[in-house]
């Protein structure tokens, strides 16, 4: 029986893939730093198709990873809200992109001011094991609506779902738009240490501190959603 433990060669390959994907997305963003509404809607539409066409397979993979979890729960609490988020963003993204006029002090008349919304660049998402689909797709939807490129790092504690997600994303997206990188502790640490333009993390408070430390070296803005201290809540593989 083959071991699921990654070898040194596996880890080296995953680290190389992570760097290659990040470099590809950074280069692609520089060539097109502000994609129009139509392209953003197309990518959000791809998220909708991915979810609709593969709902049963994803629910089955999560069921296997958990040793049993109701597929109805997965569809109700993960697939349905993810799909609704993608549909909502696709309908509203053109409106969200509009500049917002702002008031100007009388001393600066006849000048005008407005808030112009611009993409950040390459966004990293570190997702946990407990709701691995929704906590991957929800931030993905927001990042794509904002015009960003996205790299997802699912939890190593949901290997069947994480592997399936990587294959599906590769089928529905170009790797310089959206990519999934899997791996264990070393890959997670390398992921958090990349100079992302924004990094999102959901997981335990203790791991969140480690993610924040790693991101601080690059002054990477971080959004943390710390949860409880469940023993398996180590979505990145960082030690507590």
Backbone as CSV, one residue per row, in Angstrom:
resi,resn,N_x,N_y,N_z,CA_x,CA_y,CA_z,C_x,C_y,C_z
1,UNK,0.848,-1.193,0.000,0.000,0.000,0.000,0.882,1.241,0.000
2,UNK,0.585,2.212,-0.887,1.402,3.406,-1.001,1.077,4.389,0.123
3,UNK,2.121,5.079,0.581,1.937,6.071,1.638,1.466,7.387,1.046
4,UNK,0.597,8.091,1.804,0.138,9.410,1.389,1.099,10.509,1.824
5,UNK,2.133,10.143,2.609,3.083,11.141,3.085,3.937,11.634,1.927
6,UNK,3.994,12.963,1.712,4.780,13.469,0.586,6.266,13.226,0.792
7,UNK,6.958,12.883,-0.272,8.395,12.696,-0.225,9.094,14.035,-0.431
8,UNK,10.406,14.040,-0.228,11.188,15.259,-0.460,11.064,15.701,-1.911
9,UNK,11.019,14.731,-2.825,10.875,15.068,-4.248,9.510,15.696,-4.525
10,UNK,8.450,15.168,-3.867,7.108,15.741,-4.019,7.096,17.195,-3.555
11,UNK,7.687,17.431,-2.394,7.699,18.778,-1.837,8.475,19.736,-2.726
12,UNK,9.621,19.276,-3.235,10.423,20.120,-4.128,9.636,20.481,-5.386
13,UNK,8.907,19.498,-5.909,8.094,19.760,-7.099,6.983,20.751,-6.794
14,UNK,6.336,20.600,-5.638,5.250,21.510,-5.259,5.759,22.928,-5.029
15,UNK,6.932,23.058,-4.423,7.506,24.380,-4.202,7.870,25.054,-5.523
16,UNK,8.414,24.266,-6.444,8.750,24.815,-7.758,7.494,25.254,-8.501
17,UNK,6.433,24.438,-8.406,5.163,24.787,-9.045,4.579,26.057,-8.443
18,UNK,4.668,26.193,-7.125,4.178,27.396,-6.459,4.884,28.638,-6.983
19,UNK,6.194,28.585,-7.070,6.952,29.743,-7.561,6.615,30.039,-9.014
20,UNK,6.514,28.996,-9.835,6.201,29.200,-11.248,4.828,29.838,-11.435
21,UNK,3.851,29.349,-10.677,2.497,29.901,-10.784,2.468,31.355,-10.324
22,UNK,3.117,31.625,-9.210,3.135,33.003,-8.709,3.785,33.937,-9.735
23,UNK,4.923,33.534,-10.280,5.608,34.374,-11.270,4.747,34.578,-12.510
24,UNK,4.044,33.526,-12.945,3.181,33.633,-14.120,2.023,34.596,-13.875
25,UNK,1.423,34.515,-12.690,0.308,35.414,-12.387,0.772,36.851,-12.224
26,UNK,1.914,37.049,-11.614,2.436,38.407,-11.459,2.738,39.027,-12.829
27,UNK,3.332,38.246,-13.724,3.631,38.755,-15.062,2.347,39.060,-15.830
28,UNK,1.342,38.182,-15.713,0.076,38.392,-16.411,-0.637,39.637,-15.888
29,UNK,-0.574,39.854,-14.581,-1.228,41.040,-14.012,-0.570,42.319,-14.513
30,UNK,0.752,42.312,-14.631,1.438,43.508,-15.123,1.052,43.840,-16.559
31,UNK,0.775,42.794,-17.348,0.357,43.023,-18.726,-1.080,43.532,-18.803
32,UNK,-1.918,43.117,-17.858,-3.320,43.551,-17.844,-3.736,43.834,-16.395
33,UNK,-3.384,45.018,-15.894,-3.614,45.300,-14.474,-5.056,45.641,-14.100
34,UNK,-5.906,45.891,-15.086,-7.279,46.289,-14.745,-8.252,45.681,-15.750
35,UNK,-8.553,44.379,-15.625,-9.432,43.730,-16.597,-10.827,44.357,-16.619
36,UNK,-11.423,44.469,-17.800,-12.759,45.077,-17.905,-13.828,44.190,-17.294
37,UNK,-15.025,44.760,-17.158,-16.136,44.052,-16.516,-16.450,42.749,-17.228
38,UNK,-16.401,42.751,-18.554,-16.739,41.542,-19.304,-15.834,40.372,-18.968
39,UNK,-14.536,40.622,-18.808,-13.613,39.538,-18.461,-13.849,39.050,-17.035
40,UNK,-14.133,39.951,-16.141,-14.415,39.543,-14.762,-15.696,38.702,-14.707
41,UNK,-16.696,39.116,-15.458,-17.942,38.349,-15.498,-17.708,36.960,-16.087
42,UNK,-16.833,36.872,-17.079,-16.542,35.561,-17.679,-15.882,34.631,-16.663
43,UNK,-14.980,35.163,-15.864,-14.305,34.329,-14.862,-15.267,33.924,-13.749
44,UNK,-16.148,34.825,-13.378,-17.153,34.477,-12.375,-18.142,33.453,-12.939
45,UNK,-18.434,33.566,-14.225,-19.275,32.567,-14.866,-18.612,31.198,-14.868
46,UNK,-17.277,31.179,-15.010,-16.546,29.909,-14.961,-16.649,29.282,-13.575
47,UNK,-16.644,30.119,-12.532,-16.844,29.602,-11.175,-18.222,28.959,-11.062
48,UNK,-19.234,29.614,-11.609,-20.595,29.064,-11.569,-20.658,27.713,-12.273
49,UNK,-20.042,27.613,-13.436,-20.069,26.340,-14.184,-19.324,25.255,-13.422
50,UNK,-18.189,25.593,-12.863,-17.421,24.615,-12.093,-18.261,24.030,-10.975
51,UNK,-18.982,24.898,-10.263,-19.783,24.435,-9.135,-20.981,23.619,-9.590
52,UNK,-21.677,24.094,-10.618,-22.875,23.387,-11.081,-22.527,22.009,-11.651
53,UNK,-21.488,21.961,-12.465,-21.172,20.744,-13.200,-20.447,19.696,-12.368
54,UNK,-19.942,20.086,-11.196,-19.138,19.153,-10.401,-19.600,19.063,-8.945
55,UNK,-20.834,19.477,-8.687,-21.341,19.487,-7.314,-21.284,18.106,-6.674
56,UNK,-21.735,17.090,-7.386,-21.765,15.744,-6.811,-20.359,15.227,-6.531
57,UNK,-19.441,15.456,-7.446,-18.066,14.977,-7.270,-17.405,15.668,-6.076
58,UNK,-17.637,16.954,-5.911,-17.023,17.670,-4.788,-17.633,17.222,-3.465
59,UNK,-18.948,17.027,-3.434,-19.590,16.551,-2.211,-19.084,15.162,-1.838
60,UNK,-18.865,14.313,-2.849,-18.360,12.968,-2.587,-16.931,13.006,-2.055
61,UNK,-16.106,13.883,-2.605,-14.721,13.989,-2.154,-14.646,14.464,-0.706
62,UNK,-15.477,15.438,-0.359,-15.492,15.930,1.024,-16.016,14.849,1.961
63,UNK,-17.015,14.118,1.516,-17.548,12.994,2.286,-16.428,11.986,2.603
64,UNK,-15.615,11.656,1.621,-14.504,10.719,1.826,-13.456,11.290,2.781
65,UNK,-13.132,12.547,2.608,-12.111,13.162,3.470,-12.531,13.152,4.935
66,UNK,-13.812,13.325,5.184,-14.304,13.397,6.554,-14.571,12.012,7.152
67,UNK,-14.478,10.971,6.337,-14.840,9.662,6.833,-16.337,9.486,6.831
68,UNK,-17.055,10.502,6.644,-18.480,10.615,6.348,-18.932,12.000,6.764
69,UNK,-19.434,12.735,5.792,-20.170,13.967,6.063,-21.304,14.032,5.067
70,UNK,-22.476,14.369,5.555,-23.658,14.398,4.713,-23.410,15.223,3.453
71,UNK,-23.689,14.633,2.316,-23.535,15.364,1.060,-24.577,16.463,0.950
72,UNK,-25.693,16.288,1.632,-26.695,17.354,1.672,-26.146,18.572,2.412
73,UNK,-25.393,18.331,3.488,-24.777,19.448,4.220,-23.801,20.199,3.323
74,UNK,-22.985,19.458,2.598,-22.021,20.105,1.712,-22.714,20.946,0.651
75,UNK,-23.772,20.405,0.083,-24.474,21.155,-0.962,-25.195,22.373,-0.389
76,UNK,-25.772,22.221,0.802,-26.536,23.310,1.399,-25.641,24.414,1.950
77,UNK,-24.558,24.034,2.621,-23.734,25.021,3.342,-22.457,25.424,2.605
78,UNK,-22.115,24.706,1.541,-20.896,25.071,0.818,-21.164,25.388,-0.659
79,UNK,-21.772,24.458,-1.373,-21.941,24.661,-2.808,-22.970,25.737,-3.102
80,UNK,-24.128,25.669,-2.455,-25.183,26.650,-2.730,-24.745,28.087,-2.419
81,UNK,-24.196,28.386,-1.227,-23.787,29.773,-0.978,-22.624,30.222,-1.865
82,UNK,-21.744,29.292,-2.238,-20.654,29.651,-3.153,-21.212,30.038,-4.514
83,UNK,-22.163,29.256,-4.997,-22.772,29.530,-6.293,-23.539,30.847,-6.269
84,UNK,-24.293,31.083,-5.208,-25.040,32.339,-5.101,-24.105,33.540,-5.037
85,UNK,-22.982,33.398,-4.348,-22.010,34.497,-4.275,-21.448,34.811,-5.655
86,UNK,-21.123,33.765,-6.416,-20.564,33.971,-7.755,-21.599,34.603,-8.691
87,UNK,-22.844,34.145,-8.612,-23.897,34.715,-9.455,-24.158,36.178,-9.100
88,UNK,-24.182,36.473,-7.802,-24.419,37.849,-7.356,-23.300,38.769,-7.834
89,UNK,-22.050,38.321,-7.686,-20.924,39.146,-8.103,-20.929,39.355,-9.617
90,UNK,-21.261,38.314,-10.361,-21.294,38.437,-11.818,-22.323,39.480,-12.257
91,UNK,-23.449,39.541,-11.575,-24.496,40.508,-11.925,-24.127,41.930,-11.520
92,UNK,-23.365,42.076,-10.451,-23.122,43.401,-9.890,-21.742,43.984,-10.190
93,UNK,-20.848,43.197,-10.763,-19.457,43.638,-10.844,-19.289,44.924,-11.652
94,UNK,-20.046,45.084,-12.737,-19.917,46.309,-13.535,-20.305,47.534,-12.712
95,UNK,-21.341,47.398,-11.904,-21.772,48.492,-11.029,-20.716,48.787,-9.969
96,UNK,-20.136,47.729,-9.401,-19.122,47.916,-8.367,-17.877,48.625,-8.894
97,UNK,-17.592,48.451,-10.183,-16.389,49.036,-10.765,-16.505,50.537,-10.999
98,UNK,-17.714,51.062,-10.963,-17.908,52.486,-11.249,-17.214,53.356,-10.204
99,UNK,-16.635,54.451,-10.675,-16.009,55.399,-9.760,-17.079,56.063,-8.895
100,UNK,-16.720,56.382,-7.638,-17.657,57.015,-6.707,-17.277,58.473,-6.514
101,UNK,-18.147,59.405,-6.933,-17.862,60.826,-6.719,-17.805,61.149,-5.228
102,UNK,-16.903,62.044,-4.844,-16.760,62.473,-3.468,-16.757,64.000,-3.396
103,UNK,-17.241,64.490,-2.267,-17.298,65.923,-2.088,-15.920,66.559,-1.960
104,UNK,-15.826,67.819,-2.340,-14.568,68.567,-2.272,-14.810,69.851,-1.480
105,UNK,-13.878,70.200,-0.614,-13.981,71.429,0.162,-14.097,72.634,-0.759
106,UNK,-14.808,73.629,-0.291,-15.009,74.849,-1.077,-13.685,75.472,-1.486
107,UNK,-12.651,75.246,-0.701,-11.339,75.832,-1.003,-10.707,75.213,-2.236
108,UNK,-11.224,74.054,-2.652,-10.649,73.387,-3.817,-11.564,73.422,-5.042
109,UNK,-12.684,74.141,-4.932,-13.533,74.313,-6.106,-12.770,75.071,-7.185
110,UNK,-13.002,74.788,-8.481,-13.984,73.866,-9.066,-13.439,72.447,-9.231
111,UNK,-12.455,72.072,-8.433,-11.927,70.718,-8.515,-12.958,69.667,-8.146
112,UNK,-12.718,68.455,-8.595,-13.608,67.329,-8.316,-12.779,66.177,-7.760
113,UNK,-13.451,65.271,-7.046,-12.769,64.100,-6.485,-13.641,62.868,-6.676
114,UNK,-12.996,61.713,-6.822,-13.720,60.461,-6.938,-12.822,59.322,-6.471
115,UNK,-13.457,58.238,-6.033,-12.740,57.026,-5.654,-12.745,56.093,-6.864
116,UNK,-11.563,55.737,-7.342,-11.418,54.828,-8.469,-10.940,53.475,-7.931
117,UNK,-11.699,52.444,-8.209,-11.394,51.114,-7.660,-10.466,50.367,-8.601
118,UNK,-9.345,49.894,-8.059,-8.335,49.214,-8.865,-7.983,47.864,-8.247
119,UNK,-7.706,46.857,-9.084,-7.277,45.556,-8.561,-5.957,45.683,-7.809
120,UNK,-5.726,44.758,-6.886,-4.477,44.741,-6.133,-3.382,44.010,-6.895
121,UNK,-3.708,42.852,-7.480,-2.704,42.072,-8.184,-2.928,40.581,-8.006
122,UNK,-1.981,39.922,-7.345,-2.063,38.477,-7.102,-2.464,38.248,-5.650
123,UNK,-3.556,37.530,-5.453,-4.119,37.296,-4.125,-3.930,35.827,-3.753
124,UNK,-3.475,35.579,-2.530,-3.332,34.219,-2.023,-4.436,33.879,-1.035
125,UNK,-4.953,32.654,-1.100,-6.019,32.203,-0.201,-5.586,30.908,0.475
126,UNK,-5.447,30.944,1.792,-5.160,29.757,2.603,-6.466,29.295,3.232
127,UNK,-6.960,28.135,2.796,-8.283,27.675,3.228,-8.165,26.547,4.252
128,UNK,-9.110,26.441,5.178,-9.088,25.405,6.210,-9.793,24.133,5.765
129,UNK,-9.765,23.146,6.663,-10.315,21.834,6.336,-11.806,21.713,6.606
130,UNK,-12.360,22.536,7.529,-13.709,22.243,8.024,-14.809,22.521,6.992
131,UNK,-14.688,23.613,6.236,-15.582,23.879,5.113,-14.698,24.229,3.924
132,UNK,-14.028,23.233,3.376,-12.943,23.501,2.429,-13.396,24.113,1.108
133,UNK,-14.627,23.834,0.699,-15.097,24.376,-0.573,-15.501,25.846,-0.421
134,UNK,-16.394,26.113,0.500,-16.883,27.488,0.648,-15.768,28.447,1.036
135,UNK,-14.874,28.022,1.918,-13.819,28.918,2.382,-12.672,29.029,1.390
136,UNK,-12.768,28.305,0.280,-11.892,28.533,-0.868,-12.587,29.410,-1.909
137,UNK,-13.842,29.079,-2.209,-14.540,29.733,-3.315,-15.027,31.134,-2.957
138,UNK,-15.484,31.348,-1.729,-15.998,32.677,-1.366,-14.930,33.761,-1.535
139,UNK,-13.714,33.590,-0.986,-12.691,34.613,-1.242,-12.254,34.654,-2.697
140,UNK,-12.295,33.515,-3.388,-11.970,33.505,-4.811,-12.922,34.400,-5.591
141,UNK,-14.212,34.302,-5.304,-15.218,35.115,-5.983,-14.944,36.600,-5.766
142,UNK,-14.694,36.993,-4.529,-14.445,38.401,-4.237,-13.200,38.901,-4.964
143,UNK,-12.150,38.085,-4.955,-10.904,38.493,-5.596,-11.065,38.617,-7.115
144,UNK,-11.784,37.684,-7.731,-11.998,37.759,-9.168,-12.875,38.953,-9.543
145,UNK,-13.906,39.224,-8.755,-14.760,40.378,-9.028,-13.959,41.673,-8.968
146,UNK,-12.959,41.715,-8.094,-12.117,42.898,-7.960,-11.025,42.971,-9.017
147,UNK,-10.953,41.972,-9.907,-10.003,42.013,-11.004,-8.651,41.409,-10.715
148,UNK,-8.550,40.625,-9.647,-7.265,40.055,-9.249,-7.027,38.674,-9.854
149,UNK,-5.784,38.215,-9.761,-5.393,36.837,-10.032,-5.339,36.131,-8.679
150,UNK,-5.569,34.817,-8.660,-5.729,34.124,-7.378,-4.992,32.793,-7.364
151,UNK,-4.280,32.540,-6.258,-3.699,31.220,-6.005,-4.331,30.685,-4.723
152,UNK,-4.882,29.480,-4.796,-5.525,28.837,-3.656,-4.608,27.770,-3.071
153,UNK,-4.543,27.711,-1.748,-3.834,26.633,-1.052,-4.840,25.963,-0.114
154,UNK,-5.469,24.859,-0.570,-6.417,24.152,0.300,-5.669,23.399,1.407
155,UNK,-6.426,22.910,2.364,-5.844,22.171,3.482,-5.339,20.806,3.041
156,UNK,-4.194,20.408,3.614,-3.678,19.060,3.371,-4.496,18.004,4.100
157,UNK,-5.390,18.409,5.016,-6.235,17.468,5.740,-7.472,17.057,4.940
158,UNK,-7.662,17.647,3.769,-8.748,17.230,2.862,-8.129,16.877,1.504
159,UNK,-7.309,15.827,1.449,-6.538,15.554,0.238,-7.383,15.226,-0.990
160,UNK,-8.498,14.519,-0.798,-9.318,14.161,-1.962,-9.976,15.400,-2.557
161,UNK,-10.546,16.235,-1.699,-11.152,17.457,-2.212,-10.096,18.390,-2.794
162,UNK,-8.975,18.545,-2.103,-7.929,19.465,-2.568,-7.390,19.050,-3.928
163,UNK,-7.189,17.740,-4.101,-6.736,17.250,-5.393,-7.761,17.471,-6.485
164,UNK,-9.037,17.218,-6.152,-10.111,17.435,-7.124,-10.214,18.910,-7.490
165,UNK,-10.129,19.788,-6.500,-10.214,21.222,-6.768,-9.099,21.669,-7.705
166,UNK,-7.897,21.156,-7.494,-6.773,21.515,-8.367,-7.057,21.101,-9.809
167,UNK,-7.590,19.908,-9.997,-7.880,19.427,-11.354,-8.998,20.234,-12.004
168,UNK,-10.022,20.566,-11.237,-11.149,21.323,-11.793,-10.742,22.744,-12.146
169,UNK,-10.007,23.387,-11.270,-9.572,24.765,-11.550,-8.701,24.798,-12.805
170,UNK,-7.837,23.802,-12.968,-6.993,23.741,-14.166,-7.835,23.552,-15.433
171,UNK,-9.007,22.938,-15.278,-9.879,22.709,-16.427,-10.669,23.963,-16.805
172,UNK,-11.040,24.761,-15.816,-11.921,25.907,-16.069,-11.188,27.244,-16.175
173,UNK,-9.927,27.296,-15.751,-9.191,28.556,-15.747,-7.787,28.387,-16.306
174,UNK,-7.270,29.445,-16.897,-5.849,29.504,-17.204,-5.081,29.644,-15.900
175,UNK,-3.892,29.046,-15.831,-3.132,29.054,-14.579,-2.679,30.458,-14.183
176,UNK,-2.614,31.396,-15.158,-2.235,32.758,-14.785,-3.436,33.600,-14.360
177,UNK,-4.627,32.955,-14.322,-5.823,33.601,-13.760,-6.117,33.045,-12.368
178,UNK,-6.291,31.721,-12.295,-6.571,31.051,-11.026,-5.799,29.734,-11.020
179,UNK,-5.199,29.415,-9.883,-4.462,28.158,-9.761,-4.598,27.629,-8.344
180,UNK,-4.449,26.313,-8.209,-4.461,25.653,-6.903,-3.108,24.988,-6.710
181,UNK,-2.510,25.209,-5.545,-1.246,24.573,-5.194,-1.463,23.766,-3.927
182,UNK,-1.166,22.477,-3.976,-1.314,21.618,-2.815,0.041,21.278,-2.213
183,UNK,0.026,20.815,-0.972,1.263,20.434,-0.302,1.109,20.514,1.202
184,UNK,2.168,20.167,1.898,2.154,20.123,3.353,2.774,21.343,3.999
185,UNK,3.510,21.107,5.090,4.035,22.189,5.919,4.941,23.129,5.143
186,UNK,5.904,22.569,4.410,6.862,23.413,3.709,6.192,24.276,2.643
187,UNK,5.247,23.699,1.940,4.535,24.446,0.906,3.697,25.559,1.533
188,UNK,3.044,25.256,2.641,2.224,26.261,3.324,3.073,27.432,3.794
189,UNK,4.229,27.128,4.362,5.110,28.202,4.838,5.627,29.051,3.674
190,UNK,6.003,28.373,2.591,6.472,29.103,1.417,5.357,29.965,0.829
191,UNK,4.132,29.440,0.862,2.969,30.177,0.346,2.778,31.481,1.126
192,UNK,2.764,31.374,2.444,2.528,32.556,3.272,3.657,33.574,3.145
193,UNK,4.849,33.111,2.773,6.007,34.005,2.680,6.138,34.676,1.319
194,UNK,5.288,34.324,0.351,5.355,34.962,-0.962,4.895,36.415,-0.881
195,UNK,5.414,37.282,-1.741,5.015,38.701,-1.720,3.682,38.933,-2.431
196,UNK,2.630,38.312,-1.908,1.298,38.535,-2.475,0.905,40.005,-2.319
197,UNK,-0.060,40.412,-3.146,-0.616,41.751,-2.983,-1.707,41.763,-1.916
198,UNK,-2.221,40.594,-1.583,-3.115,40.428,-0.439,-3.158,38.936,-0.127
199,UNK,-3.266,38.620,1.158,-3.305,37.225,1.601,-4.491,37.046,2.532
200,UNK,-5.300,36.006,2.276,-6.464,35.710,3.115,-6.265,34.363,3.784
201,UNK,-6.578,34.316,5.075,-6.406,33.095,5.846,-7.611,32.859,6.730
202,UNK,-8.110,31.619,6.730,-9.129,31.177,7.691,-8.563,29.986,8.443
203,UNK,-8.652,29.997,9.753,-8.125,28.895,10.543,-7.972,29.280,11.995
204,UNK,-7.100,28.589,12.697,-6.937,28.817,14.127,-6.157,30.098,14.396
205,UNK,-6.346,30.637,15.590,-5.651,31.863,15.976,-4.143,31.661,16.003
206,UNK,-3.691,30.521,16.511,-2.252,30.277,16.605,-1.611,30.224,15.220
207,UNK,-2.260,29.573,14.277,-1.724,29.521,12.920,-1.809,30.889,12.258
208,UNK,-2.868,31.622,12.558,-3.008,32.970,12.023,-1.839,33.860,12.404
209,UNK,-1.324,33.697,13.617,-0.151,34.475,14.039,1.062,34.130,13.175
210,UNK,1.236,32.832,12.879,2.362,32.418,12.047,2.229,32.966,10.627
211,UNK,1.015,32.937,10.098,0.780,33.488,8.764,1.095,34.978,8.748
212,UNK,0.669,35.681,9.793,0.910,37.125,9.868,2.404,37.428,9.930
213,UNK,3.145,36.633,10.678,4.596,36.835,10.772,5.258,36.637,9.415
214,UNK,4.852,35.563,8.731,5.454,35.284,7.432,5.140,36.389,6.423
215,UNK,3.908,36.873,6.447,3.509,37.917,5.505,4.157,39.257,5.829
216,UNK,4.461,39.492,7.103,5.003,40.784,7.526,6.338,41.093,6.867
217,UNK,7.109,40.054,6.558,8.420,40.288,5.938,8.290,41.004,4.603
218,UNK,7.165,40.823,3.915,6.916,41.473,2.626,5.925,42.637,2.741
219,UNK,5.523,42.967,3.965,4.480,43.974,4.192,3.213,43.630,3.414
220,UNK,2.933,42.331,3.318,1.735,41.878,2.614,0.493,42.147,3.455
221,UNK,-0.499,42.856,2.929,-1.759,43.022,3.665,-2.430,41.667,3.869
222,UNK,-2.932,41.433,5.071,-3.506,40.129,5.411,-4.915,40.294,5.967
223,UNK,-5.822,39.442,5.515,-7.152,39.328,6.115,-7.202,38.015,6.868
224,UNK,-7.389,38.075,8.171,-7.425,36.881,9.009,-8.849,36.606,9.479
225,UNK,-9.214,35.336,9.447,-10.481,34.904,10.039,-10.154,33.800,11.037
226,UNK,-9.645,34.177,12.209,-9.262,33.152,13.191,-10.487,32.472,13.767
227,UNK,-10.377,31.161,13.930,-11.470,30.397,14.506,-11.069,29.806,15.836
228,UNK,-11.611,28.631,16.131,-11.331,27.977,17.399,-10.007,27.245,17.381
229,UNK,-9.745,26.531,18.452,-8.490,25.805,18.598,-8.708,24.307,18.438
230,UNK,-9.523,23.914,17.445,-9.755,22.503,17.182,-8.423,21.865,16.787
231,UNK,-8.070,20.709,17.331,-6.756,20.132,17.057,-6.412,20.002,15.589
232,UNK,-7.401,19.672,14.732,-7.083,19.493,13.315,-7.141,20.816,12.558
233,UNK,-7.416,21.924,13.245,-7.566,23.205,12.568,-6.199,23.804,12.276
234,UNK,-5.462,23.117,11.428,-4.140,23.590,11.027,-4.101,23.586,9.517
235,UNK,-4.848,24.477,8.942,-5.079,24.392,7.496,-3.808,24.601,6.707
236,UNK,-2.782,25.187,7.266,-1.559,25.434,6.523,-0.443,24.493,6.907
237,UNK,-0.609,23.710,7.948,0.455,22.836,8.385,1.431,23.485,9.328
238,UNK,1.242,24.755,9.683,2.122,25.387,10.656,1.951,24.715,12.006
239,UNK,3.005,24.502,12.761,2.857,23.931,14.099,2.234,24.949,15.029
240,UNK,1.442,24.471,15.998,0.868,25.390,16.980,1.933,25.843,17.950
